[in-house]
Amino acid sequence: MKPRVSLQDSALRNGNFSLRIDPVRSEDVGLYEAWVKYNREVHSCHVELGVITVTLSPPNPVIENELLLMSCNSSHQASLVETCWFHNEHPGPTSRTFCSLSGALSILHPGMSDAGSWRCQLRYSDKEIISATYNLQILGFDGPTNPVVYAAAGSAAD
């Protein structure tokens, strides 16, 4: 897993034996065990790593008005009950939520307003809720809806 794995050497002196994996990949799923020996004592801990993935078809960045399929999957073993997608979660007119039984969301004609933060939330039969955030980029024209722009002679026009 090198060079994606590291220990914080400075934190070891304070008793922090955390393992950092960056970036996490799907194949990193599984049970991790740490053994720490101090003087004659041996301590161990077990941590299970689950992974959630968000995939785009076609891949990011998305071209404006091209069909977009966003999928969300996790390594969790229970049955998936519901998938919800949240776009720009701060309160206001641009905040949107979509829920379905599958992990996918299709946007037929994505526009510039679809760009930004999307969070998928997976709810499972064992009451586990897992989520991931994805920053969607849209390539397109973010100009006026009316293609005619008037400018005074001698001034600048954007």
C-alpha positions as CSV (number, residue, x, y, z in Angstrom):
1,M,0.0,0.0,0.0
2,K,3.0,2.3,0.0
3,P,3.2,5.2,-0.5
4,R,-0.5,5.7,0.3
5,V,0.0,4.6,4.0
6,S,1.7,6.5,6.7
7,L,2.0,6.8,10.5
8,Q,2.3,10.2,12.2
9,D,5.7,9.8,13.8
10,S,5.3,12.8,16.0
11,A,2.0,11.4,17.4
12,L,3.5,8.1,18.3
13,R,5.2,9.6,21.4
14,N,1.7,10.8,22.6
15,G,0.2,7.3,22.2
16,N,-1.5,7.9,18.9
17,F,-0.8,5.0,16.6
18,S,-3.3,6.0,13.9
19,L,-2.8,4.7,10.4
20,R,-3.5,7.1,7.5
21,I,-4.5,5.8,4.0
22,D,-4.6,8.5,1.3
23,P,-6.2,8.0,-1.1
24,V,-8.5,5.1,0.0
25,R,-9.3,2.6,-2.7
26,S,-12.0,0.0,-3.0
27,E,-9.5,-2.8,-2.5
28,D,-8.5,-1.4,0.9
29,V,-11.8,-2.7,2.4
30,G,-11.2,-5.2,5.3
31,L,-10.2,-5.7,8.8
32,Y,-7.0,-4.0,10.1
33,E,-5.2,-5.0,13.2
34,A,-2.6,-2.9,15.2
35,W,-0.2,-4.3,17.8
36,V,1.6,-1.9,20.1
37,K,4.4,-3.2,22.4
38,Y,5.4,-0.9,25.3
39,N,7.9,-2.3,27.8
40,R,6.4,-5.8,28.4
41,E,2.8,-5.0,27.6
42,V,1.3,-5.7,24.2
43,H,-1.9,-3.9,23.2
44,S,-3.9,-4.5,20.1
45,C,-7.0,-3.1,18.4
46,H,-9.1,-4.1,15.3
47,V,-10.7,-1.6,12.9
48,E,-12.8,-2.6,10.0
49,L,-12.6,-0.3,7.0
50,G,-15.6,0.1,4.7
51,V,-15.5,2.1,1.5
52,I,-18.1,4.1,-0.3
53,T,-17.6,5.1,-3.9
54,V,-19.3,7.7,-6.1
55,T,-18.9,7.1,-9.9
56,L,-19.9,9.2,-12.9
57,S,-20.8,8.0,-16.4
58,P,-19.3,9.8,-18.3
59,P,-16.5,10.7,-15.9
60,N,-16.0,14.1,-14.4
61,P,-16.0,16.8,-15.7
62,V,-19.4,16.4,-17.3
63,I,-20.4,18.3,-20.5
64,E,-23.5,20.4,-20.3
65,N,-26.6,18.7,-21.7
66,E,-25.0,15.2,-22.0
67,L,-26.8,12.4,-20.1
68,L,-25.2,11.9,-16.7
69,L,-25.5,8.9,-14.4
70,M,-24.2,9.2,-10.9
71,S,-23.8,5.9,-8.9
72,C,-23.2,5.4,-5.2
73,N,-22.1,2.1,-3.7
74,S,-20.5,0.9,-0.5
75,S,-18.9,-2.3,0.8
76,H,-21.5,-2.6,3.5
77,Q,-23.0,-6.1,3.5
78,A,-26.6,-5.5,4.6
79,S,-29.5,-5.0,2.1
80,L,-29.8,-1.5,0.6
81,V,-33.1,0.1,1.5
82,E,-32.9,3.6,0.1
83,T,-30.4,5.9,-1.6
84,C,-30.9,9.7,-1.3
85,W,-29.0,12.4,-3.2
86,F,-28.7,15.9,-1.7
87,H,-27.5,18.8,-3.9
88,N,-26.3,22.0,-2.3
89,E,-27.7,21.2,1.1
90,H,-27.7,24.7,2.5
91,P,-31.3,26.1,2.8
92,G,-32.5,28.0,-0.3
93,P,-34.0,27.6,-3.7
94,T,-30.9,25.7,-5.1
95,S,-31.2,22.9,-2.5
96,R,-32.6,19.6,-4.0
97,T,-33.1,16.1,-2.7
98,F,-33.8,12.9,-4.7
99,C,-34.5,9.4,-3.1
100,S,-34.7,6.0,-4.8
101,L,-34.3,2.3,-4.1
102,S,-31.2,2.0,-6.3
103,G,-27.9,3.7,-5.8
104,A,-28.1,5.7,-9.1
105,L,-29.3,9.1,-10.1
106,S,-29.7,10.1,-13.8
107,I,-29.8,13.7,-15.0
108,L,-31.0,13.8,-18.6
109,H,-29.8,17.3,-19.5
110,P,-27.3,18.5,-16.8
111,G,-26.8,22.2,-16.7
112,M,-24.6,24.6,-14.8
113,S,-27.1,24.7,-11.9
114,D,-26.3,20.9,-11.4
115,A,-22.7,21.7,-10.6
116,G,-21.5,21.7,-7.0
117,S,-21.7,19.5,-3.9
118,W,-23.7,16.3,-4.1
119,R,-24.0,13.9,-1.2
120,C,-25.3,10.4,-1.5
121,Q,-26.7,8.8,1.6
122,L,-27.2,5.0,1.7
123,R,-29.6,3.5,4.2
124,Y,-29.4,-0.2,4.9
125,S,-31.8,-2.8,6.4
126,D,-29.6,-3.0,9.6
127,K,-30.3,0.7,10.2
128,E,-26.8,1.7,9.1
129,I,-26.5,5.0,7.2
130,I,-23.5,5.8,5.1
131,S,-22.8,8.9,3.1
132,A,-20.2,10.4,0.8
133,T,-19.8,13.9,-0.8
134,Y,-18.8,14.5,-4.4
135,N,-18.1,17.8,-6.1
136,L,-19.6,17.7,-9.6
137,Q,-18.1,19.9,-12.3
138,I,-20.1,20.8,-15.4
139,L,-18.4,22.2,-18.5
140,G,-20.8,24.6,-20.3
141,F,-21.8,28.2,-20.8
142,D,-22.9,30.0,-17.7
143,G,-24.0,33.2,-19.4
144,P,-27.3,35.1,-19.7
145,T,-30.4,33.1,-20.8
146,N,-31.0,35.8,-23.5
147,P,-28.1,35.6,-26.0
148,V,-28.4,39.4,-26.8
149,V,-26.3,41.7,-24.7
150,Y,-26.4,45.5,-25.0
151,A,-23.5,47.7,-24.1
152,A,-23.0,51.4,-24.3
153,A,-20.6,52.5,-27.0
154,G,-17.2,53.1,-25.5
155,S,-17.8,50.8,-22.5
156,A,-16.7,47.2,-21.9
157,A,-19.0,44.3,-22.4
158,D,-18.8,40.8,-20.8
